[in-house]
Amino acid sequence: MLALTRKANESIMIGSDIEVTILEIRGEQIKLGISAPKSVPVYRKEVYVQIQDANKEAADQQNPVDALKKLF
């Protein structure tokens, strides 16, 4: 993990097309701005984990034999 120190209105670049800017610092909270291409999904981690869990659950429930039977 790379740890950087940034002040308000300072940015970091991820690759050549993703920019993360510190918008505001208030007590123990910071507000981030993320500029990324529309093809790059950006999620809060807890939302990303929920999506992954839901996808895994859906895949586990799908029986390939039953899915083929439904097609015919």
Distance bins in CASP14 RR format, pairs under 12 A and 6 or more apart:
PFRMAT RR
TARGET T0000
AUTHOR 0000-0000-0000
RMODE 2
METHOD distances of the structure
MODEL  1
2 12 0 0 0 0 1 0 0 0 0 0 0
2 14 0 0 0 0 0 1 0 0 0 0 0
2 20 0 0 0 0 0 1 0 0 0 0 0
3 12 0 0 0 0 0 1 0 0 0 0 0
4 10 0 0 0 0 1 0 0 0 0 0 0
4 11 0 0 0 0 0 1 0 0 0 0 0
4 12 1 0 1 0 0 0 0 0 0 0 0
4 13 0 0 0 0 0 1 0 0 0 0 0
4 14 0 0 0 0 0 1 0 0 0 0 0
4 20 0 0 0 0 1 0 0 0 0 0 0
4 22 0 0 0 0 0 1 0 0 0 0 0
5 12 0 0 0 0 0 1 0 0 0 0 0
5 22 0 0 0 0 0 1 0 0 0 0 0
5 25 0 0 0 0 0 1 0 0 0 0 0
5 30 0 0 0 0 0 1 0 0 0 0 0
6 12 1 0 0 1 0 0 0 0 0 0 0
6 13 0 0 0 0 0 1 0 0 0 0 0
6 19 0 0 0 0 0 1 0 0 0 0 0
6 20 0 0 0 0 1 0 0 0 0 0 0
6 21 0 0 0 0 1 0 0 0 0 0 0
6 22 1 0 1 0 0 0 0 0 0 0 0
6 23 0 0 0 0 0 1 0 0 0 0 0
6 24 0 0 0 0 0 1 0 0 0 0 0
6 25 0 0 0 0 1 0 0 0 0 0 0
6 30 0 0 0 0 1 0 0 0 0 0 0
6 32 0 0 0 0 1 0 0 0 0 0 0
6 33 0 0 0 0 0 1 0 0 0 0 0
7 21 0 0 0 0 0 1 0 0 0 0 0
7 22 1 0 0 1 0 0 0 0 0 0 0
7 23 0 0 0 0 0 1 0 0 0 0 0
7 24 0 0 0 0 0 1 0 0 0 0 0
7 25 1 0 0 1 0 0 0 0 0 0 0
7 30 0 0 0 0 0 1 0 0 0 0 0
8 21 0 0 0 0 1 0 0 0 0 0 0
8 22 1 0 1 0 0 0 0 0 0 0 0
8 23 1 0 0 1 0 0 0 0 0 0 0
8 24 1 0 0 1 0 0 0 0 0 0 0
8 25 1 0 1 0 0 0 0 0 0 0 0
8 26 0 0 0 0 1 0 0 0 0 0 0
8 27 0 0 0 0 0 1 0 0 0 0 0
8 30 0 0 0 0 1 0 0 0 0 0 0
8 31 0 0 0 0 1 0 0 0 0 0 0
8 32 0 0 0 0 0 1 0 0 0 0 0
8 33 0 0 0 0 0 1 0 0 0 0 0
9 21 1 0 0 1 0 0 0 0 0 0 0
9 22 1 0 0 1 0 0 0 0 0 0 0
9 23 1 0 0 1 0 0 0 0 0 0 0
9 24 0 0 0 0 1 0 0 0 0 0 0
9 25 0 0 0 0 0 1 0 0 0 0 0
9 30 0 0 0 0 0 1 0 0 0 0 0
9 31 0 0 0 0 0 1 0 0 0 0 0
9 32 0 0 0 0 0 1 0 0 0 0 0
9 33 0 0 0 0 0 1 0 0 0 0 0
10 19 0 0 0 0 0 1 0 0 0 0 0
10 20 0 0 0 0 1 0 0 0 0 0 0
10 21 1 0 0 1 0 0 0 0 0 0 0
10 22 1 0 1 0 0 0 0 0 0 0 0
10 23 0 0 0 0 0 1 0 0 0 0 0
10 24 0 0 0 0 0 1 0 0 0 0 0
10 25 0 0 0 0 0 1 0 0 0 0 0
10 30 0 0 0 0 0 1 0 0 0 0 0
10 32 0 0 0 0 0 1 0 0 0 0 0
10 33 0 0 0 0 0 1 0 0 0 0 0
11 18 0 0 0 0 0 1 0 0 0 0 0
11 19 1 0 1 0 0 0 0 0 0 0 0
11 20 1 0 0 1 0 0 0 0 0 0 0
11 21 1 0 1 0 0 0 0 0 0 0 0
11 22 1 0 0 1 0 0 0 0 0 0 0
11 23 0 0 0 0 0 1 0 0 0 0 0
11 32 0 0 0 0 1 0 0 0 0 0 0
11 33 0 0 0 0 1 0 0 0 0 0 0
11 34 0 0 0 0 0 1 0 0 0 0 0
11 35 0 0 0 0 1 0 0 0 0 0 0
12 18 0 0 0 0 1 0 0 0 0 0 0
12 19 1 0 0 1 0 0 0 0 0 0 0
12 20 1 0 1 0 0 0 0 0 0 0 0
12 21 0 0 0 0 1 0 0 0 0 0 0
12 22 0 0 0 0 1 0 0 0 0 0 0
12 32 0 0 0 0 0 1 0 0 0 0 0
12 33 0 0 0 0 0 1 0 0 0 0 0
12 34 0 0 0 0 0 1 0 0 0 0 0
12 35 0 0 0 0 0 1 0 0 0 0 0
13 19 1 0 1 0 0 0 0 0 0 0 0
13 20 1 0 0 1 0 0 0 0 0 0 0
13 21 0 0 0 0 0 1 0 0 0 0 0
13 34 0 0 0 0 0 1 0 0 0 0 0
13 35 0 0 0 0 1 0 0 0 0 0 0
13 36 0 0 0 0 0 1 0 0 0 0 0
14 20 1 0 0 1 0 0 0 0 0 0 0
14 21 0 0 0 0 0 1 0 0 0 0 0
14 34 0 0 0 0 1 0 0 0 0 0 0
14 35 0 0 0 0 0 1 0 0 0 0 0
14 36 0 0 0 0 1 0 0 0 0 0 0
14 37 0 0 0 0 0 1 0 0 0 0 0
14 40 0 0 0 0 1 0 0 0 0 0 0
14 42 0 0 0 0 0 1 0 0 0 0 0
15 35 0 0 0 0 0 1 0 0 0 0 0
15 36 0 0 0 0 0 1 0 0 0 0 0
15 37 0 0 0 0 0 1 0 0 0 0 0
15 40 0 0 0 0 0 1 0 0 0 0 0
16 35 0 0 0 0 0 1 0 0 0 0 0
16 36 0 0 0 0 0 1 0 0 0 0 0
16 37 0 0 0 0 0 1 0 0 0 0 0
17 34 0 0 0 0 0 1 0 0 0 0 0
17 35 0 0 0 0 1 0 0 0 0 0 0
17 36 1 0 0 1 0 0 0 0 0 0 0
17 37 1 0 1 0 0 0 0 0 0 0 0
17 38 0 0 0 0 0 1 0 0 0 0 0
17 39 0 0 0 0 1 0 0 0 0 0 0
17 40 1 0 0 1 0 0 0 0 0 0 0
18 32 0 0 0 0 0 1 0 0 0 0 0
18 33 0 0 0 0 0 1 0 0 0 0 0
18 34 1 0 0 1 0 0 0 0 0 0 0
18 35 1 0 0 1 0 0 0 0 0 0 0
18 36 1 0 1 0 0 0 0 0 0 0 0
18 37 1 0 0 1 0 0 0 0 0 0 0
18 38 0 0 0 0 0 1 0 0 0 0 0
18 39 0 0 0 0 0 1 0 0 0 0 0
18 40 1 0 0 1 0 0 0 0 0 0 0
18 41 0 0 0 0 0 1 0 0 0 0 0
18 42 0 0 0 0 1 0 0 0 0 0 0
19 32 0 0 0 0 0 1 0 0 0 0 0
19 33 0 0 0 0 1 0 0 0 0 0 0
19 34 1 0 0 1 0 0 0 0 0 0 0
19 35 1 0 1 0 0 0 0 0 0 0 0
19 36 1 0 0 1 0 0 0 0 0 0 0
19 37 0 0 0 0 0 1 0 0 0 0 0
19 40 0 0 0 0 0 1 0 0 0 0 0
19 42 0 0 0 0 0 1 0 0 0 0 0
20 30 0 0 0 0 0 1 0 0 0 0 0
20 31 0 0 0 0 0 1 0 0 0 0 0
20 32 1 0 1 0 0 0 0 0 0 0 0
20 33 1 0 0 1 0 0 0 0 0 0 0
20 34 1 0 1 0 0 0 0 0 0 0 0
20 35 0 0 0 0 1 0 0 0 0 0 0
20 36 0 0 0 0 1 0 0 0 0 0 0
20 42 0 0 0 0 1 0 0 0 0 0 0
21 30 0 0 0 0 0 1 0 0 0 0 0
21 31 0 0 0 0 1 0 0 0 0 0 0
21 32 1 0 0 1 0 0 0 0 0 0 0
21 33 1 0 1 0 0 0 0 0 0 0 0
21 34 1 0 0 1 0 0 0 0 0 0 0
21 35 1 0 0 1 0 0 0 0 0 0 0
21 36 0 0 0 0 0 1 0 0 0 0 0
22 29 0 0 0 0 0 1 0 0 0 0 0
22 30 1 0 1 0 0 0 0 0 0 0 0
22 31 1 0 0 1 0 0 0 0 0 0 0
22 32 1 0 0 1 0 0 0 0 0 0 0
22 33 1 0 0 1 0 0 0 0 0 0 0
22 34 0 0 0 0 0 1 0 0 0 0 0
23 29 0 0 0 0 0 1 0 0 0 0 0
23 30 1 0 0 1 0 0 0 0 0 0 0
23 31 1 0 1 0 0 0 0 0 0 0 0
23 32 1 0 0 1 0 0 0 0 0 0 0
23 33 1 0 1 0 0 0 0 0 0 0 0
23 34 0 0 0 0 0 1 0 0 0 0 0
23 35 0 0 0 0 0 1 0 0 0 0 0
24 30 1 0 0 1 0 0 0 0 0 0 0
24 31 1 0 1 0 0 0 0 0 0 0 0
24 32 0 0 0 0 1 0 0 0 0 0 0
24 33 0 0 0 0 1 0 0 0 0 0 0
25 31 1 0 0 1 0 0 0 0 0 0 0
25 32 0 0 0 0 0 1 0 0 0 0 0
32 42 0 0 0 0 0 1 0 0 0 0 0
32 44 0 0 0 0 0 1 0 0 0 0 0
33 42 0 0 0 0 1 0 0 0 0 0 0
34 40 0 0 0 0 1 0 0 0 0 0 0
34 41 0 0 0 0 0 1 0 0 0 0 0
34 42 1 0 1 0 0 0 0 0 0 0 0
34 43 0 0 0 0 0 1 0 0 0 0 0
34 44 0 0 0 0 0 1 0 0 0 0 0
35 42 0 0 0 0 1 0 0 0 0 0 0
36 42 1 0 1 0 0 0 0 0 0 0 0
36 43 0 0 0 0 0 1 0 0 0 0 0
41 47 0 0 0 0 0 1 0 0 0 0 0
41 48 0 0 0 0 1 0 0 0 0 0 0
41 51 0 0 0 0 1 0 0 0 0 0 0
41 52 0 0 0 0 0 1 0 0 0 0 0
42 48 0 0 0 0 1 0 0 0 0 0 0
43 49 0 0 0 0 1 0 0 0 0 0 0
43 50 0 0 0 0 1 0 0 0 0 0 0
43 51 1 0 0 1 0 0 0 0 0 0 0
43 52 0 0 0 0 1 0 0 0 0 0 0
44 50 0 0 0 0 1 0 0 0 0 0 0
44 51 0 0 0 0 0 1 0 0 0 0 0
45 51 0 0 0 0 0 1 0 0 0 0 0
45 52 0 0 0 0 0 1 0 0 0 0 0
46 52 0 0 0 0 0 1 0 0 0 0 0
46 53 0 0 0 0 0 1 0 0 0 0 0
47 53 0 0 0 0 0 1 0 0 0 0 0
47 54 0 0 0 0 0 1 0 0 0 0 0
48 54 0 0 0 0 0 1 0 0 0 0 0
48 55 0 0 0 0 0 1 0 0 0 0 0
49 55 0 0 0 0 0 1 0 0 0 0 0
49 56 0 0 0 0 0 1 0 0 0 0 0
50 56 0 0 0 0 0 1 0 0 0 0 0
50 57 0 0 0 0 0 1 0 0 0 0 0
51 57 0 0 0 0 0 1 0 0 0 0 0
51 58 0 0 0 0 0 1 0 0 0 0 0
52 58 0 0 0 0 0 1 0 0 0 0 0
52 59 0 0 0 0 0 1 0 0 0 0 0
53 59 0 0 0 0 0 1 0 0 0 0 0
53 60 0 0 0 0 0 1 0 0 0 0 0
54 60 0 0 0 0 0 1 0 0 0 0 0
54 61 0 0 0 0 0 1 0 0 0 0 0
55 61 0 0 0 0 0 1 0 0 0 0 0
55 62 0 0 0 0 0 1 0 0 0 0 0
56 62 0 0 0 0 0 1 0 0 0 0 0
58 67 0 0 0 0 0 1 0 0 0 0 0
59 67 0 0 0 0 0 1 0 0 0 0 0
61 67 0 0 0 0 0 1 0 0 0 0 0
62 68 0 0 0 0 0 1 0 0 0 0 0
62 70 0 0 0 0 0 1 0 0 0 0 0
63 69 0 0 0 0 1 0 0 0 0 0 0
63 70 0 0 0 0 0 1 0 0 0 0 0
64 70 0 0 0 0 0 1 0 0 0 0 0
64 71 0 0 0 0 0 1 0 0 0 0 0
65 71 0 0 0 0 0 1 0 0 0 0 0
65 72 0 0 0 0 0 1 0 0 0 0 0
66 72 0 0 0 0 0 1 0 0 0 0 0
END
